[in-house]
Amino acid sequence: MSTVVIAGLGGLGCPAALALAEGGVERLVLVDDDRVDLSNLARQVLYTTEDVGRPKIEVAAERLRAVAPGIDLELVSGRVTAETVDGLLDGADLILDATDDPAARFVINDAALAHRLPAVLGGIHRYEGLVLGLGPGFGPCFRCLFEDVPAADEVATCAQAGVLGPIAGIVGHLQARRALGLLAGDYARHTGFITTVDGLRGRIREVPLPEATGCPACGGLAQRLDIRADHCPITYVRTKLALEALAPGAVLDVVMRRGDPARNVPRSLAEDGHDVLCQGVLANDDYRVVVRRVP
């Protein structure tokens, strides 16, 4: 039974929870301490005017049971904090960040890495959004993009800055899709990049995350290697040489050319004693391997 913790039942959490329930996730832990407000209904699709004033987790549970009658729901009235996050992750398979709180996003990022759990982070601001999937035990992560929690006066909340309602729906759906991929073990296709949504220009882009070897949370990647043009024996040799040039414990991210021979490379690296963290076919049929050097 897959268990997903959803932190926040607002503009992101509502569509994400719906998509996960409809996508077959057997158990959801819904975490929120807020009540339905009339001003939020344009982007919080689980609620109606009749629900104003009621706890969000209670209304959300009713709507989710209506679309997925067999789903197991746990309702937690509260917020994700440094004090509560470990208890929330106990027994979980993934945590999905749908908060409107940058500090909570850093807490979720760090705790997921510490517990070696996958996570999906998300955020929206006015006409823009972002989605980031984390794999357990390897970077890059949210701190590779933003090193530390911003000051309170540096970042505006959705209530302060405003947000285009459909952007929340798009980002929440993308988060759920990323979560389902990670739950299926497809880390190669769902980590290593950030998805950005530009509502003004109508663009959704996937941007590789930076190599941040000094990241205090994940350590980042030591190197990326693109060897899609080489034949299999040279592919393995180049990967092996690049890996051995790194310090012990460093992580190498490799994208190899299309075709079945690429699958032999991670097997050979594992036989050499290195730790293959993830491997799999990408959307364009290239093959991605993330490997940590073992002394």
N, C-alpha and C positions, 0 to 999 in steps of 0.2 A: 504494500500500500504506500503510495507516494504522498508525502505530507509537505505542503507549501505554506510558509508563513507569509501573509500579506500585511505589510506594515503601512497602514493608512487606507481608509475606505472613501477617499475623495475622488477627484477627477481622474486619477490614474488607477486607483485601486478598484473602482467600480467596473470599468471595462476589462481590466485584467482578471478580476475574480470571475466575471461572467465567462470569459474565454477559457479560463482554466477549468471551471466547472463543466462547461460544454466539451472541453477537450479531454475529459476523462480522468482528471486528477481526483483521487478518491477522498482526500482529506485536506481541508483548508483551515488554517488558524487565522482568524480575522482579528486584527489589533487596531483599535481606534478608541479614543475617549470623547469624540465630538458628537454633536447632535445635528440633525438635518436642518439646514438653514435655507430660506427661500432664495437668497442671493446666489446659492451654489448650484441650483437645479439645472442650469443650462449645461453644465459639464459633468454632473454626477448622476449618471444615467440609471442607477438603481432606485432612485427616490422620486416621489411625486409631491405635489403640494399637500396632500393628505398626511404626509409623513413629517412635516415640519415640526420640530421640537422633539422628535423621538431619537433615541440613540442610533447612530448609523449602523453599528454592528448588528443590532436587532432587526432593522429593516432589511439590511443586506442579506442576512441569513434567510429571511422569509422569501426574498426574490430568488436567491440561489437554489433553495429547496424546490421552488416552483419549476425551475428549468432542469434541475438534476436531483430528483427525489431521493436517490440513494446516497447522496454525498454526506460525508461526516464533517461536521463543522464544530470548531471550538471558538468561542467568543471570549476575547480578552479586552476588557475595558481598561485602556491605558495607552502608553506611548513606548516606543522603543528608545531606551536610554542605555548608557553604559552599565547601569545597575540591573536592568531587566533583560538585556539581549541574550545573555548566556542561557537563562531559563527558557526563553522563547525558542532558542535553537536546539534545545534538547529534544532529540527524536525527530527533528525536521530533516527533510531531504534538500530543501532549497528555501531561500528567503527572497522575497520580492519587495523592493523598496518603492513605496508609493506615497512617501511622506512629502510634506512641503517644508522640510526642515533640513538645511544643509548639515547641521551638526549630527542629526540622526543618520544621514547618508554616510558620513565618515564612520560612525559607530558600526553601522551595518557592514560596510566594506571591511573594516578591520576584524570584526568578529567572524564574518564568514571565512576569511582567510585563516584566522586562528583555529577555527573548527574544521577547516578543510571541507567546507560546504560550498556548492555553487550558489551564486547570487545574481540577481538582475536588478540593476539600479536604473532609476529613471528620473527625469526632471522636465518641467515645462516653465516657460517664461514668455508671456505675451504671445508672439507668433512662432516661437521656437521650442524645440524639445530635443532630448537626448536619451539614448538607451545604451547601457553598458552591461555586458555579460561577464561574469567572473568565473574562472575555473579554479578549483581547489588546489592550492599548493604552487601555483605559478602565476606570473604577472603577464601583462601589466594590469593595474587596477585603478581605482578612482583617484588614489593619491598620486599616481603617476601623472595625472592631468592637473589636479589641484592639490598642492602639497599639504595644506592644513585648513582647518575650519575658518571661514572668513569671519570678520567682526560683524556684529549684529547690524551695524549701519552700512555694511558694504553690499548686502544682498537683500533684495526685496522679495517678500512672499507673493504668492499668487493674489492674495487679497489686496496687497499694496500696489502691485504692478499691473494686475489684470492678466487675463489669459483668454485666448480664443478657444471657445469650447471644443470644437472639433479636433484641435491639436491634442487635447487630453485624451480623446478617444483613440487617435492614431497611436500615440505613444504607449498608452495602456495596452492596446492590442499587440504592438511590437514587443512589449515586455513579456506578455503571455506567450507569444510565439517563441521568443528566446528561451523562456523558462521551460517550455515543453521540449525544446531541443536539448537543453542541458539535462533535464530529467531522463531523457533517452540515452544520455552518455555521449552526445555528439558535441564534445568540447571543441573539436577542431574547427567546426563551422560557426560556432556561436561565441567565441572568445577572441581576444587579440585586437579588437577594433571597437570603435564607438559609432553608433548610428545617430546621425543628426537629422532633424526634421526642420525644414524651413517653410513655414506656412505662407509667407509672402510670395516666395518664388515657386512654390509647389515642388520642392526638391527633397528627396530622402537620399542621404549619402552615407557610405560606410568608409570611415577614415581609420587607418591603422594607428594604434596607440603608440606613444613614444617609448623608446628604450630608456628606462629609468633605473639604472643599476643601483642607485642609492636610495631607492624607495624604502621607507622604514616598514611598510606593511607587507609588500610582496617581493621586494628585491628587484623587480623589473626583469627585463630581458637583457642579457649581455650582448646579444647580436641577433640580427635577422639575416637569413641567407635565402636568396632566390636563385635556384638552379634548375629552372624548368626546361632549359634548352639542352641539358646534358643527357648523355646516355647513362644507363643504370650503374655500371661499374664506376664511372667518374662521379656520378651523383653520390655514391656511398663514400668514395675517397674524399671528396671535397667536404662532405658533412663531417666525416670523422676527423679530418684535419682542423676544421673550424672549431669543433667541439673540444679537441685536445689542446687548442690554443687558449681556451678559457680557463679561468680559475676553478678549482673544485667547488661544486655546488652551483655554478653559474648555469643559466638557462639559455638554450639556443632555440630559435623559432625558424623552421625551415619550410619553404614552399617548393615542392618538386614538380617536375613536368607531368603531364597527363599520362595515364597508362598504368597497368598493373605492376610493372617492374618496380615502381616507386615503393610499393608495399613491402618489398624485401628490405629496404633500408632501416626502418625502425626495428625489424626483427634482428638484423645484424647488430645494431647499436645496443639492443637489450642483451644480446649474447656477449657483447664486449663488457657488459656490467653496468651500463649507463641506465638511468631512470627515464623511460619514455612516459611522459606525463599525459600526452594525448596524441591521437593520430586519426586521420579520416579524410574523406573526399570532400572537397569544396564545391561550391555551386557550379564552377566552370570545369569540373572534373580534375582540377589539379589536386595534389595530395599534400596535406599539411601535417607536420610532425613537430611537437614541442618536446625537447629532451633536456634533462638536467645532467650535467657532468658529475659522475661519481669517481672519486679518486681511485 
